[in-house]
Amino acid sequence: ARRTIVKEVWGPVALPSGVTNPKSRLVPGSPHPPGPKFLLLQGHLELGSGLRRSNSWTCCPCISQKSPLQTIGEEQTQNPYTELLVLKAHHDIVRFLVQLDEYRFASAGDDGIVVVWNAQTGEKLLELNGHTQKITAIITFPSLEVCEEKTQLILTASADRTVIVWDCDTGRQVQKVSCFQSTVKCLIVLQRLDIWLSGGNDLCVWNRKLDLLCKTSHLSDTGISALIEIPKNCVVAAVGKELIIFRLVTPTGESLEWDILEIKRLLDHQDNILSLVNVNDLSFVTGSHVGEMIIWNILDWTVQARECNFWDPSPQLDTQQEIKLCQKPNDISIHHFTWDEENVFAAVGRGLYVYNLQMKRVIACQKTAHDSSVLHIAKLPNRQLISCSEDGSVRIWELREKQQLAAEPVPTGFFNMWGFGRVNKQASQPVKKQQENATPCSLELIGDLIGHSSSVEMFLYFEDHGVVTCSADHLIILWKNGERESGLRSLKLFQKLEENGDLHLAV
């Protein structure tokens, strides 16, 4: 069946004008009964149920197969985060969290407000008001090491086409730049040069006093989606499906002017680049909307390794089989990366993949780690990984080595199933080939943090204070280590008893 999925909703829901329910014969504008998931489709459908409509809206139940989502019981013995604090200050989607120091963080989102919090107590320290539209980027701007006065600054960019510099110790608005021709989508600080860059439809270079040092010409109407710093005074900008290498020309004895030069364009991606991060001193990695992951040499910008997508959006359907209407191309979009010394961890659609840099292959995966797209991931100590998703959940995983089993049947072309690897043209492979394609490790679910009622946009990890999550439900949740918090409360109690002289009497 040829179809276009327009909207996905859960009943009860008011139907748009002209939409009818073929099952219950509801009139337009009437609600569906509560219960199953529905898809709003537009286009020509010829389904086994006999439903036939052309160029009109149709509402029909989604009869996708149940997701093979890994679950965990209530007794989460390896999950330390058993206490939570709900923090309320925002009035719209909270999209960004940034760590300021060992005990403070800032949050920002679509209400244009920046809030500074105490990560230990959950206390609201400051509220910074200055933007008139949603915030699109936030970054810290630390003081130089040689400076005697240590001032913690943060930069915020907004859809109101401004960038504001804040003193997050006092909440003072230090300065505001309003000369942008487009929305700034990303910010990066080059601390070694004491400058910062803003990426929108062009790339601008600024000093700490907010003087514009230099800028590029107009690059793209879609704008720069991500920026990273690489050696030799260079930066990499993701613009659509291209990577553009720029070199900064710093002032010298002959010239006191700054300049920024375009050095090279890398055109290896087939679709828009969604994620761009440095991995180590030798490599950086990019991921695209169609599931392409490319690892680049950070010095000469050549491809070190790649895993590509061969997802077929139009599988052959049998009218006698279940019709899977819920599968979408963004099930393989690479939204985020994290890394350690050995591996790159990729959030691919609803799944998680662990790619070993030395072996140049995937060593572990969870194809369905969440019910919806994974938006953010981070590496924790002790071979643990944390992820959050559009489905409102935050999950903790542990990377474990599998026990090797002789002649264990393993599907070949592992990444061919969910967007990576080479297409396997043979129906079967020798046992040796199967063993080569087997993943030697697994990602095991050890914790499930359920508290948000909408998409969890990102999170921060504090070694001593727990995990902070922000969501489209306007809330921030501070997840605390229950055992540690109980010990701190007991310690405070004993200290108070000792101060009051009651401890000796109690003993």
N, C-alpha and C positions, 0 to 999 in steps of 0.2 A: 504494500500500500504506500502511495506517495502522500506525505503529510508534512506539515510544519507545526511544531509545538510552539505555542505562543505563550501560554501561561500555565503554571502548575499550582494548584490550590488544594486545601483540605476543607471538606465540608464541616459545618454548614457554610455556604457562600452564596451571595447574590449573583445571579447570572446577568451578563451584559445583555443589552437589547438585541433580540434576534436569536439568542442562544436557547436551545431546547434540550431537554433531557429525553432521549429516546426510550428510556426504561419507564420513568414515572410520568411522562407527558406533562411536566411542569411548564407553566407559561413563563415567558420572559420576565425577569425581575423577581421571580419567586425563589426562595432559598432551597438548596439541596438538603436532604436529611443529613444529620451528622453521621460521620463514619468514614467511608473510604476516601482515598485520594482521587482527585479528578484532574483531567487535563483539558485545557481549552485548546482546540485545534482549529486551524483554518486551512482549507485546501480540499482536495478530492480524496475521499476515503472509500475504500472497498474492503470491508472487514467481513470476517466469517459470520458475524451476527446478522448480516444483511443490511447494516446501516450504510446508507449511500447518500452523501450530500456533496454539493459542488459549490466552491467559492463562497462558502458560508461558515458561520461559527457553529461548532458542535461541541457539546460537553459529554464526555464519556468517561467511565471509570478506568483508572490505570490498573491494568491486570498484570503488572510486572511480577516476576518471581521475587520471592522474599529474599532480602539481602543476606548473604552469608556473614553477617557482622559478628565478630568475636565478642562475647559477653563475659562478664565477671560477676560473681555473686556478691551479696551484701557484706560478707566477711572478707574484706580486702586487706589481708594480713600484711602485704608488702607496700601498701599505700600509707605513707606517713601523714597525709594531709586530711586530718579528721575533724578539723575545726575551721570555721570560716567567719569572715567579717564582710558584711555587705556595705559598700561605700556609695553614697548618693550625693551627687553634686551637679551632674550633667542633665540636660533636657533633650538630648538627641543621641544619635549613635556615637559611641565612644570608639574611635578607630586607632588611636595611637597611645602608646606608653613608652616613656623613656626614663632610664635610670639616671639620677643625678649624682648620687654618692651611695655609700653603704647603707643608708637608712631612709633616703628620700627618692621619690619618683614623681613624674608629672604625667598627667593624662590630658588628651585633647580629642576633639571630634567635630561633629557636624553642627554643634551649637556655637562654635567659634570661641569657646572658653578653654583656657588652660588652668588646670588645678594641680597644685603641689601637695603631696600627701606624705605622711610619715608611714613608712612601710612596716614598722613594728606595731604601732598602736592603731593605725588606720585613721589617725587624726588629719583633718583637713587643715593645711598650714597656710596656703595662699590661694586666691582666685585671681587670675589674670584676665582682664577684659580689655579688648582693643580691636578685635576683628569683627567685621559685620557679616561675614559668611563663614562657611565651614572651613576648618583647617585641613590643609592638604599635605603638609610635611612638618616635622619637628625634629630638631637635633640639638645636642649640647655643644657649646663653644667654650672649652676649658681655657683658663688663663695659661700663658706661657710659663715654663718652669723658672725662667730668670726673673719673672715679675715678683716683687715683694708682696703686693696686694693680690690675694687670690680671690677673684670674683667668678662665681659660677654663672655663666650666661646660657640662655637657650634662644634658639632662633625658631620662629614659627612662620610658615607660609600659609596663605589663605586663598580661597576662590575670589576674594575681594581684590585680588592682584596687589597685595601688600606683603611685606615681610617685616616682622617686628622682632627686635632684640630686647629680651627681658633679663633683668637681674632676679634670679630665682631665690636669692637670699632675702631680698626686701620686697619683691613683687613690682619693682619700679620698671616702667617702660623706658628703656634706655634710648632707643631710636626707632624710627619707622621709615621704611622705604616704600614709596608709592609710584615709582616710575616704570613699572613693568607693563609690557604690552599684552601679556597673556598670564594665565594662572601658573604659578610656580608649583611643579609637581614633586620635585625632589631637591634636597639640600645635602651638601657634603662639606666638611671642614678639613682643610689640609693644615694640620696643626704645625707641621714643620716649617711651613712658609707663613703661618699666621694669617691665612686667608680663608674665605669660604666661597663656594660656587652655588649658584642657583640654576636649576634646569626647568625651562618651560618650552616655548617655541624656539628659544635661543639659549645659549649658555653664557652666563655672566660671571665675572670674577670680581670679588669685593674684598676690601681689607677690614680690619676690626672696627675702624671708624665709619664703616659703611660707605666709603668712597668707591665708585665704580672704576675698577682698574682697566678692564677690557671686556669685550664681548664678541661673540660670533655673529655672523649674519643669521637670518631666519633659517631654521633647519627643517622644521616640519610643522604642519598644522596640528598633528596629533601630539607633538611635544616629546620631551625627554622623559622617559618613565623611570630610569634608574641611573645612578652614577657610582663609580668606584674609583679609588686612586690606585695607580700602578707605578712602578719605578720610572726613573728618568724624567721626573716632573710631568708625567702623563696622567690622563684620566680617560676612562672608558664610559661612553654614554650609550644607553640603549634607546634607539629611536625607531619605533615600529619593529620591523624585522631586521634592522641593521644595527651593527655595533660600529661606533665612530670613535677612533683614537685621536685625542687632542693632546698637544704638547704645550705646556706653559713656558713662555719666555720671560725669565725674571730680569729685573734691572741689572745692568752691568756698568762698568766704568765708562763705556762708550755711549750707552743709552740708559736713561732712567725710566723708560716706559715699559709697562707690562704688555704682553701680547699673548694670544692664544691661537695656535695653528692647527688646522686639521691635517693629520698625518696619514690616516688610512681608514678605509671602510671595509668591514668584514661582512660578507653577504651570505654566510653559510646557513642561516636559519630560513625556513620556509614560511614561517608565520611570526606574529608579533611576539617579542621577547617580554616575558612577564617577570622574570627574576634574574638578577645579576649580582654575584657576591664574590669576594676574594676567598680563596680556600686556604692558601698558604703563601710562602714567599716565592713559590714557583708557578702557581696556577690560579686561574679564576674560572668560574663556571657560569653558564647561562642556561635558562630553560624557557621554552616557548609555549604558546597556546595549544599547539598540536603535539605536545609531548616530546619535543626534541631536547636532549641534554647534551651540551658540548663543553668539554673541558679544554681550556686554552692555556698555552704557554704565556706566562706573564711578561716575558722579556721580548720575544719575537712575534707574539700574537698568532702563532700557528696552532692548529688543532692537535691536541694530545690524544684525545679520545672522544668518542661520540656514541650516543645511543639514540636511535631514531624511532619514530612512530610509524606504524603501518596499520593503524586502526581503520577498519572498513565501516563507514557510516551506514551502509545499506545492505545488511546481510539478507540472504534469501530466507523468506518466511514461509512456513508451512501453515496453511489455514487450520490444520488440526492441532497445531502446537500453540502454546501460549504466546501471545504477541507482546513483545517487550516494547512498550511505548516510552518508558522513562529513560532509556539510555541516551545520553547526549554527548556531543563532541567534547564539552568541557570536562568530561570524566577523566580526561588525560592531560589537562592543562597543568603545567608545573608552576605552582604558586609561590613556592618558597624552598630555600635550601638552608641547611646548617652543616657543620662539618666537625671532625676532630683530626688527629694526626694521621689516621689511617683511612677514613671513609668520608664520603659525601652522602648526606641524608637528604632525600628529595620527597617533597609533598606533591604527589602526582594524582590529580583528580581526588578521589576519595581514599587513595592508598598512600602507603609509605614504602620507600625503597632505600636500601643501603647499598651504595656503590663503593667497592674497594678500589682505592687509587692505584695500588701496586699491582693487583690482579687484573684491573681494568674490566671488572664484571660485577654484576649484582650478587651480593652474598646473602641478602635477606630481604623479605618483603611482607607486607600485609596489603593485599590488593584492595580490600574493603576495610580500612581502618576506622572509617566513620561512615555515617549514612549520607553525608553530603561532602562537598569539596573541603579539603584540608587547607586552611588559610595560613597557618603559621606553625613552625616546629622549632625545637631547640634541643641541644644536647645537654644532658644532665650528667653529674658524676656517676660512677659505678655502672657504666655502659647502659645508661638509661636515656630515654628519649621522651619528650612530651609534645603533644600535638593538640591543636584546637580546630574547630570546624564550623561550617555554616549550620550544622545541625544543633548547635548550642552546647556541645560536649567538649570536655577537656580530658584527654586520656594519656596515661603514663605507660611506657613500654620498656621492656628490657631486652637487650640484644644478647641472645644465648647461642652457644654452639650446639649444633645438632649432633646426635649420636649417629655415626656412620653405619648404615645398614647395607649388607651385601645385596647387590642386584635389585635395589629398590627402584620401582618404576617411577620415573620422573618425567613430566612433560618437557619436550625439547623446545628450544626457542622461547625461554622464559619470558623475556621482555616483549616477545611478539604478541603475548596475550593482552598486555595492558600498555602498549605504546612504546616499547623499546626493543632494540635488538634486530637481528636480521630475520627475514621471512624464511621459515622452514618449508622447503618445497617437497620434502619427502614425508610420507605418512608415518614412517617409523624410523628409528635410528638404532644403531648398535648400543649395547649396554654401556660400552665405554663412553660413547657420546652422551648418553643419559647421565652418567655420573659426572661428566664435565659440566653439564648444564644444571646440575642440582645445586641448590643454594645451601652452603655449608652452615648457615646460621638461620635463626628465626627471631621474629619480633613477638614477644609474649606480652599480653596485656596484664599489667599488675595494678592498675589504678584507673578509676573512672570518676571524674569530678563533675557531678551533676548539680548545677545551681542556677545557670542562666536559662532564660526562656527564649532566647533568640541567638542569632549567629555570634560566635565568639571571634572577635577580629584579631586579637593577638594577646600576648602575655609577657611577663617578665619573671625571671627566676632570681631570687635572693637566697644566698647560701644560708643566711641566719634567720631570715624573716618569712620564707615561704614563696609561694607563687601568686602573682597578681594577674588577673584576667580582666579584659574589657569587652563589652558586648554591644550589640544593636539594641538590647533592652534598656540602654541608658545607664546600666549599672557597672560598677567595678567590684570584683570579689577578691578578697585577700584570703588565700588558702593557707592555713597554718599547720605546722607540725604539732599534732595533738600531744604527743609525749613530751616534746620540748616545752610547749606552753604550760603543760601541767607541772613540769619541773620548775619553771620560772615562777609560777604562782606559789608553789610550795616554798621556794626560796624567799620570796617577798614576805610570805606569812611569817616565816621564822625570823626574818630580819625585823619585822614589825613587833613581834613578841619580845625579841631581845631588846629593842629600843624602849619598849614599855615596861621592861623588867618582869614580864609575865612568863618568859621562857623558863627561868629557874624554878618558879612556882609550879609550872606544869610538869617539869621533870621530877 
